[in-house]
Amino acid sequence: MIKTLIIEDDISFSELLTGFLVRYDHDVISCAKIKPALKILAEKKFDLILVDYRLPDGTGLEILKAVREQSIIIPIIMMTSFNDVRTAVKSIQLGAFDYIIKPVNPDELLLTIKKALSKEEGKIDGNKINESDFIKGNSIVANKLYQHISLVAPTDMSVIIQGESGTGKEYVARTLHNESKRSEKPFISIDCGALSKDLAASELFGHVKGSFTGALNDKKGQFETAHGGTLFLDEVGNLSYEVQVKLLRALQERVVQPIGSTKQIAVDVRIITATNDDLVQIIKQGEFREDLYHRLNQFKIQLPALRDRGDDLKLFIEHFINLANKELDRNVKEVDKYAKKLLLNYDWPGNLRELNNVIKRMVLLTEGEVANIDALPEEMILAVNEPAKNFGSDLKANNEINEKNLIIEALSKTKFNKSKTAKMLNIDRKTLYAKLERYGIE
Ligand SMILES: Nc1ncnc2c1ncn2[C@@H]1O[C@H](COP(=O)(O)OP(=O)(O)OP(=O)(O)O)[C@@H](O)[C@H]1O
């Protein structure tokens, strides 16, 4: 039985979800607010948490932070509306396993849960990844990126990978390892965002039995496990000041000292770090040590956001469709022109992770060979057409924007059938045509 905690304030949805998961061997406890959830978490152990992003007494991010503080590692899946995706991707930075967009599709949920639980079992990722799951892209920025990767990979330089959430930092870290002379040795990936202050030091450097409450046995640190290979510290900006001091010492002296031990263990490890924060800013705020930053930053790789990768977007769409076809046993061969336009015009704040999720959902919902706009989140249409400007109290401008958005929404619902759209909007066809022209809707 998989012990699952659901934190969701929409009671009927929560009941539906519970009933569904129980059929798939989950033992479910549910609650509607953060406070009772924290109480339950303090009393009981769980294998999985599903948490709504918007809750009556805060956001799901608070659950993430609290779980991290408690030194427990549980896969957490954030359930979010499409409009909250921009903020929900932050949850990944704080250690969530993934997010899923509401309305939740059952198959998609099962798939995400399966992945979350299998990642948890394997905690430390192996060296091997399936290279055919990844593509490099052809844009100028992509070529420059991979040129830098091939230059720095064979060296022993510490590399810091900077980029927005979901841009593929972990993949780049693995590529650096795989193209180095350490490739036959371990690649150990640690998500610093998911580690609590207490857990982080023992995870990295190990501990001896009895060195603190809960240290029931000796534990080897990941530095030691990575000996000869590469240690990838994801979201390094989340490490506490104390751990930063220890890390700097380990890097300078090439030795680690497990907590509670007097023994020093020699380690030969290459460090690759990733962050989507601006570390320079965090240094200014006094939360990240400048000397450590310079030690980590012998070479910096800046990963471009998906919206800045030009035609690579088309390649990634095609690639993720192929992957999803295989995974979900579907046969999507093309995307119709409206859906394609939407995919190409959206700005993808969650980058490759968000694109992958949206495409997977699209493929899942498409039973034939052609995917259309119905299989894309309705809110994406609004996001693409939303004005960048804030019209403040200009009533006329605001009315026009509302009107434009209503028309676009109706068009998508009727699959761009103008007669049906006009009927739905309670206007005649001629008026609709005039408005389409006025608002530049093709
Ligand atoms: N080159 C690539 N080709 C295909 N898929 C990719 C590529 N790079 C990354 N992905 C996919 O994009 C998603 C996000 O990648 P990854 O976890 O490496 O991003 P990240 O920048 O480390 O994210 P975060 O900052 O949230 O930790 C994953 O599902 C990954 O498989």
The ligand as a Gaussian input file, in Angstrom:
#p B3LYP/6-31G(d) Opt

LIG

0 1
 N       18.080000      18.417000     -24.148000
 C       16.921000      17.922000     -23.741000
 N       16.163000      17.191000     -24.590000
 C       14.982000      16.683000     -24.202000
 N       14.459000      16.837000     -22.988000
 C       15.150000      17.559000     -22.098000
 C       16.432000      18.131000     -22.432000
 N       16.886000      18.787000     -21.346000
 C       15.956000      18.621000     -20.393000
 N       14.920000      17.891000     -20.835000
 C       13.707000      17.529000     -20.066000
 O       13.206000      18.715000     -19.461000
 C       12.800000      18.470000     -18.112000
 C       13.565000      19.388000     -17.170000
 O       14.939000      19.084000     -17.209000
 P       15.915000      19.264000     -15.966000
 O       15.350000      18.609000     -14.754000
 O       17.277000      18.870000     -16.404000
 O       15.796000      20.850000     -15.788000
 P       16.393000      21.749000     -14.651000
 O       16.826000      23.009000     -15.303000
 O       17.426000      20.973000     -13.882000
 O       15.118000      22.039000     -13.763000
 P       15.079000      22.592000     -12.241000
 O       15.758000      23.928000     -12.220000
 O       13.616000      22.752000     -11.996000
 O       15.737000      21.562000     -11.394000
 C       13.055000      16.988000     -17.869000
 O       11.842000      16.318000     -18.078000
 C       14.077000      16.601000     -18.915000
 O       13.945000      15.264000     -19.276000

